[in-house]
Amino acid sequence: MSVSHSSKLNKVVRDQYMRLPQGERVLVTYVWIDGSGEGVRCKTRTMDQEPKCIEDVPEWNFDGSSTDQAEGSNSDMFLIPVRMFRDPFCLDPNKLVLCEVLKYNRKHAETNLRNTCKKVMDLVKDSHPWFGMEQEYTLLGINGHPYGWPDNGFPGPQGPYYCGVGADKVYGRDIVESHYKACIYAGVKICGTNAEVMPSQWEFQVGPCEGIEMGDHLWMARFILHRVCEDFGVVATLDPKPMTGNWNGAGCHTNYSTEDMRKEGGLKCIEAAIEKLSKRHDYHICVYDPRGGRDNSRRLTGHHETSSIFEFSAGVANRGASIRIPRQVGQDGCGYFEDRRPAANCDPYAVTEAIVRTTCLNETGMQTTDYAGK
């Protein structure tokens, strides 16, 4: 197997040092989204005592010219702590802290999509929007080839791998279960996992989360995934179509409901929301991957359990539709619906904001409203 050199270092030696007492001092690792809008970065500082809430964590800074977020002549960027988690790598009392990024003039960085998402979520807080996102990803060897696949060929056709069991059906379960436990320890609202249709492809689910919490928890789950994969010497890619040909792509299906949808008779509210979404398909496609729909065009072909990127569709229990209403929701007459269009590498802040703008704030067309003064 093609794994990184660092993963082969003696971890027993590392554990000897990790067990050393640290007194009252605490390691706080700041995590942020870089200039690609997809990658995560981190740096660690020492605090003299354990922070009890996010307000206890001070602002910090970093070199934005090295993360494609600033020019070298004016490179300092601000890290603004927004949510704190337990550190599953260095253990208690150490912390992971998710941060927003501000430029030198205190304006939000271009890839800081949390900023506007938070404003929109605050506007609709009385609707109590709940989200659950299903993050698909693919494990790769350090050489970029899917982990566990033959070095010079392909595994058997898709069919036996989805939710599979057995050494010839699944690859990398150790990584998946380590990630799951690490997320639970950290306090991430991870709620499940399963092997996906393509071999070496997996999925984990985060939620239900309300409002801005969704993006915060999914981004931290992604950071933990990359960090766990680093220990095992493999790579997790969120590419929406990592393998061309007759192989499934990778999405980030988004389950959504408001309080009215969850009440008795809420199916009517669900249908009304879907009608609004149907009239704004192009806008949603543009924000459902970091490249304005170009990434998703490789995935949303109408095949491999996807809808066509060019058409909007909806149906009960239909995994080939843009929007799926679960069969149980149809029977109960209330609940939630699933937007199956977001790509695996989407920004969850952008996705959740777009859904709320369309279904709760009744926005139409390709333009968005600036609610800065509200």
C-alpha positions as CSV (number, residue, x, y, z in Angstrom):
1,M,0.0,0.0,0.0
2,S,1.2,3.5,-0.8
3,V,1.3,5.3,2.6
4,S,3.3,8.4,3.8
5,H,6.7,8.0,5.3
6,S,5.6,9.8,8.5
7,S,2.9,7.2,9.2
8,K,5.7,4.6,9.6
9,L,7.4,6.4,12.4
10,N,7.4,4.6,15.8
11,K,4.2,5.7,17.5
12,V,5.2,4.0,20.7
13,V,7.9,6.6,21.1
14,R,5.5,9.4,20.4
15,D,3.1,8.0,23.1
16,Q,5.9,8.2,25.7
17,Y,6.1,12.0,25.2
18,M,2.3,12.5,24.9
19,R,1.9,11.0,28.4
20,L,4.1,13.6,30.0
21,P,2.2,15.9,32.4
22,Q,1.7,19.5,31.2
23,G,0.6,21.1,34.5
24,E,-2.0,23.8,34.2
25,R,-0.9,24.7,30.6
26,V,-3.1,23.9,27.7
27,L,-2.5,23.4,24.0
28,V,-5.0,25.2,21.8
29,T,-5.0,24.4,18.1
30,Y,-6.6,27.1,15.9
31,V,-8.3,25.7,12.8
32,W,-9.3,27.7,9.7
33,I,-10.3,27.5,6.1
34,D,-7.6,28.5,3.6
35,G,-7.7,30.4,0.4
36,S,-8.9,27.4,-1.7
37,G,-12.2,27.4,0.2
38,E,-11.7,23.6,0.6
39,G,-8.5,23.1,2.6
40,V,-8.0,23.5,6.3
41,R,-5.0,24.8,8.2
42,C,-4.0,24.8,11.8
43,K,-1.5,26.2,14.3
44,T,-1.1,25.7,18.0
45,R,-0.4,27.9,20.9
46,T,0.0,27.5,24.7
47,M,-2.4,29.0,27.2
48,D,-1.7,29.2,30.9
49,Q,-5.1,27.8,31.8
50,E,-7.9,25.8,30.2
51,P,-10.4,28.0,28.4
52,K,-13.9,27.3,29.6
53,C,-15.7,29.0,26.8
54,I,-14.9,30.5,23.3
55,E,-14.6,34.0,24.8
56,D,-11.6,32.7,26.8
57,V,-9.7,32.0,23.6
58,P,-7.8,35.1,22.3
59,E,-7.6,36.3,18.7
60,W,-4.5,35.3,16.8
61,N,-3.0,35.8,13.4
62,F,-1.2,34.0,10.6
63,D,0.7,34.6,7.3
64,G,-2.0,34.8,4.7
65,S,0.5,34.9,1.9
66,S,1.3,31.3,2.6
67,T,-2.4,30.2,2.5
68,D,-3.4,32.1,-0.7
69,Q,-5.3,34.6,1.3
70,A,-3.0,37.7,1.2
71,E,0.0,39.3,-0.5
72,G,3.4,39.0,1.1
73,S,3.6,42.8,1.5
74,N,0.5,42.8,3.7
75,S,0.2,39.3,4.9
76,D,-1.1,39.3,8.5
77,M,-4.6,37.8,8.8
78,F,-6.7,37.6,12.0
79,L,-8.0,34.4,13.4
80,I,-11.3,34.9,15.3
81,P,-12.3,32.0,17.5
82,V,-16.0,31.0,17.0
83,R,-16.4,27.4,18.3
84,M,-14.4,25.2,20.7
85,F,-14.0,21.4,20.7
86,R,-12.0,18.9,22.8
87,D,-8.8,17.8,21.2
88,P,-8.9,14.0,20.4
89,F,-5.2,14.0,19.4
90,C,-3.6,15.6,22.4
91,L,-6.5,14.8,24.8
92,D,-8.0,16.8,27.6
93,P,-7.6,19.6,28.7
94,N,-6.3,20.6,25.2
95,K,-8.6,22.2,22.7
96,L,-9.4,22.5,19.0
97,V,-10.8,25.9,18.1
98,L,-12.6,26.7,14.8
99,C,-11.9,30.3,13.6
100,E,-13.2,32.8,11.1
101,V,-10.6,34.7,9.1
102,L,-10.4,38.5,8.8
103,K,-8.2,40.5,6.6
104,Y,-5.8,43.3,7.8
105,N,-8.7,45.8,7.7
106,R,-11.0,43.5,9.8
107,K,-13.2,42.7,6.7
108,H,-13.9,39.0,6.3
109,A,-11.7,37.0,3.9
110,E,-13.1,35.9,0.6
111,T,-13.4,32.3,1.8
112,N,-14.9,33.2,5.1
113,L,-18.4,32.3,4.1
114,R,-19.4,31.9,7.7
115,N,-19.8,35.6,8.0
116,T,-22.9,36.0,5.8
117,C,-24.3,32.6,6.8
118,K,-24.4,33.7,10.4
119,K,-26.3,36.9,9.5
120,V,-28.9,34.9,7.6
121,M,-29.3,32.2,10.3
122,D,-29.8,35.0,12.9
123,L,-32.6,36.4,10.7
124,V,-34.5,33.1,10.6
125,K,-33.8,31.8,14.1
126,D,-37.5,31.7,15.0
127,S,-38.0,29.2,12.2
128,H,-35.4,26.9,13.9
129,P,-33.8,25.5,10.7
130,W,-32.3,22.1,11.3
131,F,-29.7,20.5,9.0
132,G,-28.0,17.2,8.7
133,M,-25.2,16.8,6.1
134,E,-24.0,13.5,4.7
135,Q,-20.3,13.9,3.9
136,E,-19.0,11.4,1.3
137,Y,-15.2,11.1,0.8
138,T,-12.7,8.8,-0.9
139,L,-9.5,7.3,0.7
140,L,-6.5,7.6,-1.5
141,G,-2.9,6.3,-1.2
142,I,-0.2,8.9,-1.0
143,N,0.3,8.2,-4.8
144,G,-3.3,9.5,-5.5
145,H,-4.7,6.0,-6.3
146,P,-7.7,4.8,-4.4
147,Y,-6.7,3.1,-1.3
148,G,-7.0,-0.7,-1.5
149,W,-7.4,-0.8,-5.3
150,P,-5.1,-3.0,-7.4
151,D,-1.9,-1.0,-8.3
152,N,-2.4,-1.5,-12.0
153,G,-6.1,-2.1,-12.4
154,F,-9.5,-1.8,-10.9
155,P,-11.6,-3.7,-8.4
156,G,-14.7,-5.6,-9.4
157,P,-17.8,-3.6,-10.5
158,Q,-19.9,-1.7,-7.9
159,G,-22.5,-3.6,-6.1
160,P,-21.0,-5.5,-3.1
161,Y,-19.3,-2.5,-1.5
162,Y,-22.1,-0.3,-0.2
163,C,-22.4,-1.0,3.6
164,G,-20.2,-4.0,2.9
165,V,-18.4,-6.2,5.3
166,G,-15.3,-8.2,4.7
167,A,-11.7,-7.7,3.6
168,D,-12.6,-8.0,-0.1
169,K,-15.5,-5.5,0.2
170,V,-14.2,-2.6,2.3
171,Y,-10.9,-0.7,2.6
172,G,-9.8,1.5,5.5
173,R,-12.4,0.7,8.2
174,D,-9.7,1.4,10.8
175,I,-9.5,5.0,9.6
176,V,-13.3,5.4,9.6
177,E,-13.9,4.1,13.1
178,S,-11.0,6.1,14.4
179,H,-12.5,9.3,12.9
180,Y,-15.9,8.4,14.3
181,K,-14.5,8.0,17.9
182,A,-12.4,11.1,17.5
183,C,-15.4,13.2,16.5
184,I,-17.5,11.9,19.4
185,Y,-14.6,12.7,21.8
186,A,-14.3,16.2,20.4
187,G,-18.0,17.0,20.7
188,V,-18.7,17.0,17.0
189,K,-22.4,16.1,16.3
190,I,-21.5,13.1,14.2
191,C,-24.5,10.7,14.0
192,G,-23.4,7.9,11.7
193,T,-21.1,6.4,9.1
194,N,-21.2,3.8,6.3
195,A,-19.2,2.4,3.4
196,E,-20.3,3.9,0.1
197,V,-21.0,2.5,-3.4
198,M,-17.5,2.9,-4.8
199,P,-14.8,0.8,-3.0
200,S,-12.6,3.0,-0.7
201,Q,-15.4,5.6,-0.6
202,W,-17.1,6.3,2.7
203,E,-19.6,8.6,4.3
204,F,-20.2,10.1,7.7
205,Q,-23.2,12.1,8.7
206,V,-23.3,15.2,11.0
207,G,-26.5,16.6,12.6
208,P,-29.1,17.5,13.4
209,C,-27.6,20.9,13.9
210,E,-29.5,24.2,14.1
211,G,-28.4,27.2,12.0
212,I,-24.8,28.2,11.9
213,E,-23.9,25.1,14.1
214,M,-24.1,22.9,11.0
215,G,-21.2,24.5,9.1
216,D,-19.1,24.7,12.3
217,H,-19.5,21.0,13.1
218,L,-19.0,19.7,9.6
219,W,-15.8,21.8,9.1
220,M,-14.4,20.5,12.3
221,A,-15.3,16.9,11.3
222,R,-13.5,17.4,8.1
223,F,-10.4,18.7,9.9
224,I,-10.4,15.7,12.2
225,L,-10.8,13.4,9.2
226,H,-7.7,14.8,7.5
227,R,-5.8,14.7,10.7
228,V,-6.7,11.0,11.4
229,C,-5.8,10.1,7.8
230,E,-2.4,11.8,8.3
231,D,-1.7,9.4,11.2
232,F,-2.6,6.5,9.0
233,G,-0.5,7.8,6.1
234,V,-3.4,8.1,3.6
235,V,-5.3,11.0,2.0
236,A,-9.1,11.8,2.2
237,T,-10.3,13.6,-0.9
238,L,-13.6,15.4,-1.2
239,D,-13.4,15.5,-5.0
240,P,-17.0,15.1,-6.3
241,K,-15.8,12.6,-9.0
242,P,-12.4,11.1,-8.0
243,M,-12.6,8.4,-10.6
244,T,-13.9,8.8,-14.1
245,G,-16.0,6.1,-15.7
246,N,-18.6,3.8,-14.2
247,W,-18.0,4.8,-10.6
248,N,-20.1,6.8,-8.2
249,G,-19.2,10.4,-7.5
250,A,-19.1,11.9,-4.0
251,G,-21.7,14.3,-2.7
252,C,-22.7,16.0,0.5
253,H,-26.5,15.4,0.7
254,T,-28.2,18.0,2.9
255,N,-31.2,17.2,5.0
256,Y,-33.3,20.2,6.0
257,S,-36.4,21.2,7.9
258,T,-37.9,24.1,9.7
259,E,-40.1,23.9,12.8
260,D,-43.3,24.2,10.6
261,M,-42.1,21.3,8.4
262,R,-41.6,19.1,11.5
263,K,-45.1,19.8,12.8
264,E,-48.3,17.8,11.9
265,G,-49.2,18.7,8.3
266,G,-45.7,19.9,7.6
267,L,-45.6,18.2,4.3
268,K,-47.4,21.2,2.8
269,C,-44.5,23.4,4.0
270,I,-42.0,21.0,2.5
271,E,-43.8,21.0,-0.8
272,A,-43.9,24.8,-0.8
273,A,-40.2,25.0,-0.1
274,I,-39.4,22.6,-2.9
275,E,-41.5,24.7,-5.2
276,K,-39.3,27.7,-4.3
277,L,-36.1,25.7,-4.9
278,S,-37.4,24.6,-8.3
279,K,-37.4,28.2,-9.5
280,R,-33.8,28.9,-8.3
281,H,-32.0,25.8,-9.5
282,D,-29.2,27.7,-11.3
283,Y,-28.4,29.8,-8.2
284,H,-28.1,26.7,-6.0
285,I,-25.9,24.8,-8.5
286,C,-23.5,27.8,-8.5
287,V,-23.0,27.8,-4.7
288,Y,-23.0,24.0,-4.2
289,D,-19.4,23.6,-5.1
290,P,-16.4,25.9,-4.8
291,R,-16.1,26.4,-8.6
292,G,-19.6,27.7,-9.4
293,G,-20.9,24.3,-10.5
294,R,-17.9,23.1,-12.6
295,D,-17.0,20.4,-10.1
296,N,-20.6,19.2,-9.8
297,S,-20.9,19.0,-13.6
298,R,-18.6,16.0,-13.5
299,R,-20.9,14.3,-10.9
300,L,-24.5,15.4,-11.6
301,T,-24.9,13.5,-14.9
302,G,-28.2,11.8,-14.2
303,H,-26.4,8.5,-13.6
304,H,-24.9,6.9,-10.5
305,E,-27.8,8.0,-8.2
306,T,-27.7,11.6,-9.3
307,S,-30.0,14.1,-11.0
308,S,-28.9,16.0,-14.1
309,I,-27.2,19.3,-13.3
310,F,-29.4,20.9,-16.0
311,E,-32.8,19.9,-14.6
312,F,-34.6,20.2,-11.3
313,S,-36.5,17.3,-10.1
314,A,-38.2,16.1,-6.9
315,G,-39.8,12.8,-5.7
316,V,-40.5,10.6,-2.8
317,A,-37.7,8.0,-2.2
318,N,-36.1,9.0,-5.5
319,R,-32.3,9.1,-5.2
320,G,-32.1,10.2,-8.9
321,A,-33.9,13.4,-8.1
322,S,-32.5,16.8,-7.1
323,I,-34.7,16.8,-4.0
324,R,-35.8,13.5,-2.2
325,I,-38.7,13.3,0.2
326,P,-38.0,10.3,2.4
327,R,-40.8,7.7,2.1
328,Q,-41.4,7.9,5.9
329,V,-41.9,11.7,5.6
330,G,-44.5,11.1,2.9
331,Q,-46.3,8.6,5.1
332,D,-46.1,10.8,8.3
333,G,-47.1,14.0,6.5
334,C,-44.2,15.9,8.1
335,G,-40.5,15.9,8.7
336,Y,-37.7,17.0,6.3
337,F,-36.4,16.8,2.8
338,E,-33.0,16.0,1.3
339,D,-31.2,18.2,-1.2
340,R,-28.9,15.7,-3.1
341,R,-27.2,18.4,-5.3
342,P,-24.3,19.7,-3.0
343,A,-20.9,18.3,-4.0
344,A,-18.7,16.6,-1.5
345,N,-16.3,19.6,-1.5
346,C,-19.1,22.2,-0.9
347,D,-18.8,24.8,1.8
348,P,-21.5,23.9,4.3
349,Y,-21.9,27.6,5.2
350,A,-22.7,28.4,1.5
351,V,-25.2,25.4,1.2
352,T,-27.1,26.0,4.3
353,E,-27.3,29.8,3.7
354,A,-28.6,29.3,0.2
355,I,-31.3,26.9,1.3
356,V,-32.5,29.4,4.0
357,R,-32.3,32.4,1.6
358,T,-34.6,30.6,-0.9
359,T,-37.0,28.8,1.4
360,C,-37.3,31.2,4.4
361,L,-36.4,34.6,3.0
362,N,-38.1,34.0,-0.3
363,E,-35.2,35.2,-2.4
364,T,-35.4,34.6,-6.2
365,G,-33.0,34.8,-9.1
366,M,-29.2,34.8,-9.1
367,Q,-28.7,37.8,-6.8
368,T,-28.7,37.7,-3.0
369,T,-29.9,40.4,-0.6
370,D,-27.4,42.1,1.7
371,Y,-28.9,42.0,5.3
372,A,-26.0,43.8,6.9
373,G,-28.1,46.6,8.4
374,K,-30.8,44.3,9.7
